[in-house]
């Protein structure tokens, strides 16, 4: 539910920004809000379930298990660098994935 509300908020922000800004040429870089909205539709290899990974073209249960076992990834290119997926498979999924950095969890403070 949070994810859905976040996407709605981002899409609203993008729509608002588009109506208040002058037309940009397609060669200019995307704004941060546009990049976040585009990333929301991608599968995060650091947090996705096996089912989500298998929704990608060519990713079988074996590849999904290898991706999960190799976490965390600093970038999506780590899948190729570490030999988790082949170059052929990477070329098929690279536009559909993202590797957001996982925030480390801090242990609770010890009681004194």
ABEGO torsion letter per residue (X at the ends): XAAAAAAAAAAAAAAAAAAABBBBBAABBBBAAAAAAAAAABBBAAABBAAAAAABBGBBAAAAAAAAAAOBBABAAAAAAAGABBAAAAAAAAAABBBBBBBBBBBBBBBX
